Amino acid sequence: MHGPALVSWLLAALTAAAGTYCLSRLRDPSCEQPGAADRPGLFGHESNAAEALMGLGMAAMAVTGGLVPPALWAWLFGLPAAGFLVAALAPGPPARRAHRLHHAIGALAMTYMALAMAGAAGAHAHHAAGGAGLPPLTGGLLLYFGAYTLWAGSRLLATPSGVLRSGTAGLPQACRLTMGIGMFAMLLTL
């Protein structure tokens, strides 16, 4: 990630906290999303695992992006992206399919950023006039994650005030909002 070091570290702290929270929710036996009646708990665990991977991965990429080979980042996020794309095409409730598609888009965006870093490193990006990546694709992803962040923020505002303090419903929404903002910031600095 390009940009001031302070921004990278703040982004890493926020996304690491969100990813760690999602990771801790994997241990919760009542980790269930609404609409997962056919396999109680499985969809919630799948969602929390994906969000933990994305949060911790964004934190690691924000801090060590240039030190870790971009091909490793591409594989780390490309394989889950393919899995979520296949899962999103499987029959099931539309909400579950849309959620899996969102995770696929997030993992594909991380893969795209890793490949853009590889291309920038190969082309000596400090001599290039523009940023890394393809501007139309980066713009489309910025629009998607900007809209997602606004949507997640509106859902967080809709939670009852007492729920956020107890951490039962508002905290997962706050984590999704944090990761949406993190993805938007990483794409913006690409």
Accessible surface in RSA format (square Angstrom, percent):
REM  Atomic radii and reference values for relative SASA: ProtOr
REM  Chains: A
REM  Algorithm: Lee & Richards
REM  Probe-radius: 1.40
REM  Slices: 20
REM RES _ NUM      All-atoms   Total-Side   Main-Chain    Non-polar    All polar
REM                ABS   REL    ABS   REL    ABS   REL    ABS   REL    ABS   REL
RES MET A   1    42.90  22.2   1.36   0.9  41.55  98.9  11.72  10.0  31.19  41.3
RES HIS A   2    93.56  51.1  88.89  61.8   4.67  12.0  68.62  70.7  24.94  29.0
RES GLY A   3    50.49  62.3   0.00   N/A  50.49  62.3  21.52  59.1  28.96  64.9
RES PRO A   4    89.10  64.9  76.19  69.5  12.91  46.9  88.30  72.9   0.79   4.9
RES ALA A   5    70.49  64.8  57.82  89.2  12.67  28.8  62.89  88.6   7.60  20.1
RES LEU A   6   124.75  69.5 118.00  84.4   6.75  17.0 121.68  85.5   3.07   8.3
RES VAL A   7    62.75  41.3  61.40  55.6   1.35   3.3  62.34  54.2   0.41   1.1
RES SER A   8    11.41   9.6  11.41  15.2   0.00   0.0   7.38  15.7   4.03   5.7
RES TRP A   9   151.91  61.0 149.12  72.2   2.79   6.6 125.42  66.9  26.49  43.0
RES LEU A  10   102.20  56.9 101.78  72.8   0.42   1.1 102.06  71.7   0.14   0.4
RES LEU A  11    11.10   6.2   8.32   6.0   2.78   7.0  10.28   7.2   0.82   2.2
RES ALA A  12     8.17   7.5   7.74  11.9   0.43   1.0   7.96  11.2   0.21   0.5
RES ALA A  13    62.07  57.1  47.36  73.1  14.71  33.5  56.52  79.6   5.56  14.7
RES LEU A  14    99.31  55.3  97.66  69.9   1.66   4.2  98.23  69.0   1.08   2.9
RES THR A  15     0.08   0.1   0.08   0.1   0.00   0.0   0.08   0.1   0.00   0.0
RES ALA A  16    31.60  29.1  31.17  48.1   0.43   1.0  31.60  44.5   0.00   0.0
RES ALA A  17    64.30  59.1  49.81  76.9  14.49  33.0  58.95  83.0   5.35  14.2
RES ALA A  18     4.38   4.0   1.47   2.3   2.91   6.6   3.72   5.2   0.66   1.8
RES GLY A  19     0.00   0.0   0.00   N/A   0.00   0.0   0.00   0.0   0.00   0.0
RES THR A  20    75.69  53.8  75.40  76.4   0.30   0.7  60.52  81.3  15.17  22.9
RES TYR A  21    48.73  22.7  43.71  24.9   5.01  13.0  43.64  32.8   5.08   6.3
RES CYS A  22     2.31   1.7   2.31   2.6   0.00   0.0   0.00   0.0   2.31   2.5
RES LEU A  23    84.71  47.2  81.79  58.5   2.92   7.3  81.79  57.4   2.92   7.8
RES SER A  24    61.93  52.3  47.60  63.5  14.32  33.0  42.89  91.3  19.04  26.7
RES ARG A  25    43.35  18.2  41.55  21.2   1.81   4.3  10.32  14.1  33.04  20.0
RES LEU A  26    51.49  28.7  39.31  28.1  12.19  30.6  39.40  27.7  12.10  32.6
RES ARG A  27   211.13  88.6 182.11  92.8  29.02  69.1  69.05  94.4 142.08  86.1
RES ASP A  28    57.15  40.0  51.45  51.2   5.70  13.5  18.37  43.2  38.78  38.7
RES PRO A  29   124.81  91.0  94.74  86.4  30.07 109.3 102.94  85.0  21.87 135.9
RES SER A  30    85.33  72.1  61.26  81.8  24.07  55.5  53.54 114.0  31.79  44.5
RES CYS A  31     2.51   1.9   0.51   0.6   2.00   4.7   2.24   5.7   0.27   0.3
RES GLU A  32    90.81  52.1  66.06  50.0  24.75  58.9  15.71  30.4  75.11  61.3
RES GLN A  33    31.08  17.4  30.16  22.0   0.92   2.2   2.60   5.5  28.49  21.6
RES PRO A  34   128.36  93.5  98.34  89.6  30.02 109.1 110.43  91.2  17.93 111.4
RES GLY A  35    60.65  74.8   0.00   N/A  60.65  74.8  39.77 109.1  20.88  46.8
RES ALA A  36     1.30   1.2   0.00   0.0   1.30   3.0   0.05   0.1   1.25   3.3
RES ALA A  37    89.83  82.6  65.16 100.6  24.67  56.1  71.46 100.6  18.37  48.7
RES ASP A  38   105.68  74.0  69.78  69.5  35.90  84.9  51.31 120.8  54.37  54.2
RES ARG A  39   145.06  60.9 141.16  72.0   3.91   9.3  29.95  40.9 115.11  69.8
RES PRO A  40    98.68  71.9  76.83  70.0  21.85  79.4  76.83  63.4  21.85 135.8
RES GLY A  41     8.77  10.8   0.00   N/A   8.77  10.8   8.77  24.1   0.00   0.0
RES LEU A  42    85.07  47.4  81.94  58.6   3.13   7.9  84.11  59.1   0.96   2.6
RES PHE A  43    16.19   8.1  14.55   9.0   1.64   4.3  15.46   9.4   0.73   2.1
RES GLY A  44     0.39   0.5   0.00   N/A   0.39   0.5   0.39   1.1   0.00   0.0
RES HIS A  45    55.38  30.3  54.61  38.0   0.77   2.0  38.40  39.6  16.98  19.8
RES GLU A  46    45.43  26.1  35.89  27.2   9.54  22.7  27.79  53.8  17.64  14.4
RES SER A  47     0.47   0.4   0.00   0.0   0.47   1.1   0.47   1.0   0.00   0.0
RES ASN A  48     1.47   1.0   1.47   1.4   0.00   0.0   0.00   0.0   1.47   1.4
RES ALA A  49    44.34  40.8  38.36  59.2   5.98  13.6  39.68  55.9   4.66  12.3
RES ALA A  50     5.41   5.0   0.93   1.4   4.48  10.2   4.74   6.7   0.67   1.8
RES GLU A  51     9.16   5.3   9.04   6.8   0.11   0.3   4.40   8.5   4.76   3.9
RES ALA A  52     3.02   2.8   3.02   4.7   0.00   0.0   3.02   4.3   0.00   0.0
RES LEU A  53    54.48  30.3  47.61  34.1   6.87  17.3  53.56  37.6   0.93   2.5
RES MET A  54    15.00   7.8  15.00   9.9   0.00   0.0  13.62  11.6   1.38   1.8
RES GLY A  55     0.00   0.0   0.00   N/A   0.00   0.0   0.00   0.0   0.00   0.0
RES LEU A  56    64.54  35.9  60.22  43.1   4.33  10.9  60.49  42.5   4.06  10.9
RES GLY A  57     6.12   7.5   0.00   N/A   6.12   7.5   5.12  14.1   0.99   2.2
RES MET A  58     1.48   0.8   1.48   1.0   0.00   0.0   1.48   1.3   0.00   0.0
RES ALA A  59    11.05  10.2   9.71  15.0   1.34   3.1  10.11  14.2   0.95   2.5
RES ALA A  60    40.14  36.9  31.87  49.2   8.27  18.8  39.88  56.2   0.26   0.7
RES MET A  61     1.49   0.8   1.49   1.0   0.00   0.0   0.41   0.4   1.08   1.4
RES ALA A  62     6.31   5.8   0.00   0.0   6.31  14.4   0.00   0.0   6.31  16.7
RES VAL A  63    52.81  34.8  25.84  23.4  26.97  65.0  28.38  24.7  24.44  66.3
RES THR A  64    41.28  29.4  40.92  41.5   0.36   0.9  39.07  52.5   2.21   3.3
RES GLY A  65     3.55   4.4   0.00   N/A   3.55   4.4   0.31   0.9   3.24   7.3
RES GLY A  66    81.39 100.4   0.00   N/A  81.39 100.4  41.09 112.8  40.30  90.3
RES LEU A  67   152.37  84.9 122.05  87.3  30.32  76.2 124.95  87.8  27.43  73.8
RES VAL A  68    34.62  22.8  33.18  30.0   1.44   3.5  34.43  29.9   0.19   0.5
RES PRO A  69    82.23  59.9  75.88  69.2   6.36  23.1  81.88  67.6   0.35   2.2
RES PRO A  70    33.01  24.1  33.01  30.1   0.00   0.0  33.01  27.3   0.00   0.0
RES ALA A  71    62.80  57.7  56.86  87.7   5.95  13.5  60.95  85.8   1.85   4.9
RES LEU A  72   104.76  58.3 100.69  72.0   4.07  10.2 103.59  72.8   1.17   3.2
RES TRP A  73    12.74   5.1  12.74   6.2   0.00   0.0  12.74   6.8   0.00   0.0
RES ALA A  74    13.49  12.4  10.73  16.6   2.77   6.3  11.20  15.8   2.29   6.1
RES TRP A  75   164.13  65.9 162.09  78.5   2.04   4.8 136.01  72.5  28.12  45.6
RES LEU A  76    78.26  43.6  68.83  49.2   9.43  23.7  76.56  53.8   1.70   4.6
RES PHE A  77     0.00   0.0   0.00   0.0   0.00   0.0   0.00   0.0   0.00   0.0
RES GLY A  78    20.94  25.8   0.00   N/A  20.94  25.8  15.29  42.0   5.65  12.6
RES LEU A  79   113.25  63.1 104.93  75.1   8.32  20.9 105.35  74.0   7.91  21.3
RES PRO A  80    34.69  25.3  23.84  21.7  10.85  39.4  34.21  28.2   0.48   3.0
RES ALA A  81     0.46   0.4   0.46   0.7   0.00   0.0   0.46   0.6   0.00   0.0
RES ALA A  82    52.66  48.4  48.63  75.1   4.03   9.2  52.41  73.8   0.25   0.7
RES GLY A  83    40.90  50.4   0.00   N/A  40.90  50.4  35.25  96.7   5.65  12.7
RES PHE A  84    26.81  13.4  26.48  16.4   0.32   0.8  26.63  16.1   0.17   0.5
RES LEU A  85    65.09  36.3  65.01  46.5   0.08   0.2  65.01  45.7   0.08   0.2
RES VAL A  86   107.17  70.5 104.67  94.8   2.50   6.0 105.17  91.4   2.00   5.4
RES ALA A  87    25.90  23.8  20.81  32.1   5.09  11.6  25.77  36.3   0.13   0.3
RES ALA A  88     8.55   7.9   5.24   8.1   3.31   7.5   5.24   7.4   3.31   8.8
RES LEU A  89   137.07  76.3 118.42  84.7  18.66  46.9 118.66  83.3  18.41  49.5
RES ALA A  90    40.02  36.8  33.18  51.2   6.84  15.6  39.07  55.0   0.95   2.5
RES PRO A  91   130.83  95.4 104.67  95.4  26.17  95.1 110.70  91.4  20.13 125.1
RES GLY A  92    37.77  46.6   0.00   N/A  37.77  46.6  21.03  57.7  16.74  37.5
RES PRO A  93    56.23  41.0  49.64  45.3   6.59  24.0  55.51  45.8   0.72   4.5
RES PRO A  94   111.85  81.5 105.77  96.4   6.08  22.1 108.75  89.8   3.10  19.3
RES ALA A  95    80.36  73.9  65.77 101.5  14.60  33.2  74.21 104.5   6.16  16.3
RES ARG A  96    23.50   9.9  21.88  11.2   1.62   3.9   5.59   7.6  17.91  10.9
RES ARG A  97    89.70  37.7  88.37  45.0   1.33   3.2  13.15  18.0  76.55  46.4
RES ALA A  98    61.73  56.8  51.08  78.8  10.65  24.2  55.98  78.8   5.75  15.2
RES HIS A  99    40.66  22.2  36.16  25.1   4.50  11.5  20.30  20.9  20.36  23.7
RES ARG A 100    33.36  14.0  33.36  17.0   0.00   0.0   0.09   0.1  33.27  20.2
RES LEU A 101    81.21  45.2  81.21  58.1   0.00   0.0  81.21  57.0   0.00   0.0
RES HIS A 102    31.14  17.0  29.94  20.8   1.19   3.1  13.84  14.3  17.29  20.1
RES HIS A 103     8.76   4.8   6.46   4.5   2.31   5.9   4.84   5.0   3.92   4.6
RES ALA A 104     0.00   0.0   0.00   0.0   0.00   0.0   0.00   0.0   0.00   0.0
RES ILE A 105    41.70  23.7  41.07  30.6   0.63   1.5  41.70  30.0   0.00   0.0
RES GLY A 106     5.49   6.8   0.00   N/A   5.49   6.8   5.49  15.1   0.00   0.0
RES ALA A 107     1.12   1.0   1.12   1.7   0.00   0.0   1.12   1.6   0.00   0.0
RES LEU A 108    77.30  43.1  73.47  52.6   3.84   9.6  73.80  51.8   3.50   9.4
RES ALA A 109     0.67   0.6   0.00   0.0   0.67   1.5   0.52   0.7   0.15   0.4
RES MET A 110     0.00   0.0   0.00   0.0   0.00   0.0   0.00   0.0   0.00   0.0
RES THR A 111    19.00  13.5  19.00  19.3   0.00   0.0  19.00  25.5   0.00   0.0
RES TYR A 112    28.10  13.1  24.80  14.1   3.30   8.6  27.76  20.9   0.34   0.4
RES MET A 113     5.01   2.6   5.01   3.3   0.00   0.0   2.27   1.9   2.74   3.6
RES ALA A 114     0.00   0.0   0.00   0.0   0.00   0.0   0.00   0.0   0.00   0.0
RES LEU A 115   100.03  55.7  92.38  66.1   7.64  19.2  92.82  65.2   7.21  19.4
RES ALA A 116    10.43   9.6   0.28   0.4  10.15  23.1   9.09  12.8   1.34   3.5
RES MET A 117    25.55  13.2  20.97  13.9   4.58  10.9  16.28  13.8   9.27  12.3
RES ALA A 118    39.40  36.2  29.42  45.4   9.98  22.7  31.34  44.1   8.06  21.4
RES GLY A 119    45.59  56.2   0.00   N/A  45.59  56.2  39.55 108.5   6.05  13.5
RES ALA A 120    11.85  10.9   4.47   6.9   7.37  16.8  10.46  14.7   1.39   3.7
RES ALA A 121    71.89  66.1  47.00  72.5  24.89  56.6  58.33  82.1  13.56  35.9
RES GLY A 122    62.32  76.9   0.00   N/A  62.32  76.9  39.18 107.5  23.14  51.8
RES ALA A 123    69.88  64.3  46.14  71.2  23.74  54.0  55.93  78.8  13.95  37.0
RES HIS A 124   111.18  60.8 108.53  75.4   2.65   6.8  72.86  75.1  38.32  44.6
RES ALA A 125    36.67  33.7  24.42  37.7  12.25  27.9  25.26  35.6  11.40  30.2
RES HIS A 126   145.32  79.4 104.49  72.6  40.83 104.5  89.07  91.8  56.24  65.4
RES HIS A 127   144.40  78.9 111.34  77.4  33.06  84.6  77.64  80.0  66.77  77.7
RES ALA A 128    53.27  49.0  27.57  42.6  25.70  58.5  37.08  52.2  16.19  42.9
RES ALA A 129   120.34 110.7  69.42 107.1  50.93 115.9  80.45 113.3  39.89 105.7
RES GLY A 130    54.89  67.7   0.00   N/A  54.89  67.7  38.00 104.3  16.88  37.8
RES GLY A 131    64.13  79.1   0.00   N/A  64.13  79.1  28.28  77.6  35.85  80.3
RES ALA A 132    18.98  17.5   0.74   1.1  18.24  41.5   9.38  13.2   9.60  25.4
RES GLY A 133    30.34  37.4   0.00   N/A  30.34  37.4   8.87  24.3  21.47  48.1
RES LEU A 134   113.36  63.1 113.36  81.1   0.00   0.0 113.36  79.6   0.00   0.0
RES PRO A 135   106.83  77.9  93.32  85.1  13.51  49.1 100.06  82.6   6.77  42.1
RES PRO A 136   111.86  81.5  89.06  81.2  22.80  82.9 101.70  84.0  10.16  63.2
RES LEU A 137    81.26  45.3  75.51  54.0   5.75  14.5  80.16  56.3   1.10   3.0
RES THR A 138    16.25  11.6  16.25  16.5   0.00   0.0  15.49  20.8   0.76   1.1
RES GLY A 139    27.21  33.6   0.00   N/A  27.21  33.6  26.01  71.4   1.20   2.7
RES GLY A 140    37.96  46.8   0.00   N/A  37.96  46.8  30.08  82.5   7.88  17.7
RES LEU A 141    21.30  11.9  20.57  14.7   0.74   1.8  20.70  14.5   0.60   1.6
RES LEU A 142    34.20  19.0  33.11  23.7   1.09   2.7  33.40  23.5   0.79   2.1
RES LEU A 143   140.52  78.3 133.43  95.5   7.09  17.8 136.30  95.7   4.22  11.3
RES TYR A 144    71.96  33.6  64.60  36.8   7.36  19.1  62.06  46.6   9.90  12.2
RES PHE A 145     5.56   2.8   5.56   3.4   0.00   0.0   5.56   3.4   0.00   0.0
RES GLY A 146    17.84  22.0   0.00   N/A  17.84  22.0  16.83  46.2   1.01   2.3
RES ALA A 147    61.41  56.5  51.55  79.6   9.86  22.4  55.26  77.8   6.15  16.3
RES TYR A 148    28.53  13.3  23.21  13.2   5.32  13.8  23.84  17.9   4.69   5.8
RES THR A 149    22.31  15.9  21.46  21.8   0.85   2.0  21.46  28.8   0.85   1.3
RES LEU A 150   139.82  77.9 131.69  94.2   8.14  20.5 134.13  94.2   5.70  15.3
RES TRP A 151   121.45  48.7 115.74  56.0   5.71  13.4  96.48  51.4  24.98  40.5
RES ALA A 152     0.08   0.1   0.08   0.1   0.00   0.0   0.08   0.1   0.00   0.0
RES GLY A 153    14.97  18.5   0.00   N/A  14.97  18.5  14.39  39.5   0.57   1.3
RES SER A 154    61.45  51.9  51.64  68.9   9.82  22.6  42.96  91.5  18.49  25.9
RES ARG A 155   107.64  45.2 102.91  52.5   4.72  11.2  22.27  30.4  85.37  51.7
RES LEU A 156    32.18  17.9  28.02  20.0   4.15  10.4  28.02  19.7   4.15  11.2
RES LEU A 157   157.08  87.5 129.49  92.6  27.60  69.4 132.44  93.0  24.64  66.3
RES ALA A 158    83.45  76.7  47.26  72.9  36.18  82.3  58.92  83.0  24.53  65.0
RES THR A 159    29.96  21.3  17.07  17.3  12.89  30.7  16.59  22.3  13.37  20.2
RES PRO A 160    86.78  63.2  75.09  68.5  11.69  42.5  86.68  71.6   0.10   0.6
RES SER A 161    89.00  75.2  70.74  94.4  18.26  42.1  49.87 106.2  39.13  54.8
RES GLY A 162    38.65  47.7   0.00   N/A  38.65  47.7  28.30  77.7  10.35  23.2
RES VAL A 163    35.57  23.4  33.86  30.6   1.71   4.1  35.41  30.8   0.16   0.4
RES LEU A 164    76.47  42.6  68.38  48.9   8.09  20.3  68.38  48.0   8.09  21.8
RES ARG A 165   195.05  81.9 159.11  81.1  35.94  85.6  80.08 109.4 114.97  69.7
RES SER A 166    78.71  66.5  42.12  56.2  36.59  84.3  47.75 101.7  30.96  43.4
RES GLY A 167    21.28  26.2   0.00   N/A  21.28  26.2  10.08  27.7  11.19  25.1
RES THR A 168    98.65  70.2  74.88  75.9  23.77  56.6  71.52  96.1  27.13  41.0
RES ALA A 169    49.09  45.1  40.58  62.6   8.51  19.4  44.70  62.9   4.40  11.6
RES GLY A 170     0.00   0.0   0.00   N/A   0.00   0.0   0.00   0.0   0.00   0.0
RES LEU A 171    69.10  38.5  69.10  49.4   0.00   0.0  69.10  48.5   0.00   0.0
RES PRO A 172    13.68  10.0  11.73  10.7   1.95   7.1  13.19  10.9   0.48   3.0
RES GLN A 173    15.39   8.6  15.39  11.2   0.00   0.0   7.00  14.9   8.39   6.4
RES ALA A 174    23.89  22.0  23.07  35.6   0.82   1.9  23.30  32.8   0.60   1.6
RES CYS A 175     9.69   7.3   8.44   9.4   1.25   2.9   1.59   4.0   8.10   8.7
RES ARG A 176    23.86  10.0  22.50  11.5   1.36   3.2   9.88  13.5  13.98   8.5
RES LEU A 177    35.42  19.7  35.42  25.3   0.00   0.0  35.42  24.9   0.00   0.0
RES THR A 178    28.65  20.4  25.73  26.1   2.92   6.9   4.89   6.6  23.76  35.9
RES MET A 179    16.38   8.5  14.97   9.9   1.41   3.4  14.99  12.7   1.40   1.9
RES GLY A 180     2.76   3.4   0.00   N/A   2.76   3.4   2.23   6.1   0.54   1.2
RES ILE A 181    81.95  46.6  81.03  60.4   0.92   2.2  81.73  58.9   0.22   0.6
RES GLY A 182     0.43   0.5   0.00   N/A   0.43   0.5   0.42   1.1   0.01   0.0
RES MET A 183     4.31   2.2   4.31   2.9   0.00   0.0   4.31   3.7   0.00   0.0
RES PHE A 184    67.79  33.9  67.79  42.0   0.00   0.0  67.79  41.1   0.00   0.0
RES ALA A 185    25.35  23.3  23.46  36.2   1.89   4.3  25.35  35.7   0.00   0.0
RES MET A 186     5.33   2.8   2.91   1.9   2.42   5.8   2.91   2.5   2.42   3.2
RES LEU A 187     1.06   0.6   0.00   0.0   1.06   2.7   0.00   0.0   1.06   2.8
RES LEU A 188   112.26  62.5  90.06  64.4  22.20  55.8  90.46  63.5  21.80  58.7
RES THR A 189    38.04  27.1  24.86  25.2  13.18  31.4  32.25  43.3   5.79   8.8
RES LEU A 190    28.84  16.1   5.93   4.2  22.91  57.6   8.65   6.1  20.19  54.3
END  Absolute sums over single chains surface
CHAIN  1 A     9949.7       7862.8       2086.9       7650.2       2299.5
END  Absolute sums over all chains
TOTAL          9949.7       7862.8       2086.9       7650.2       2299.5
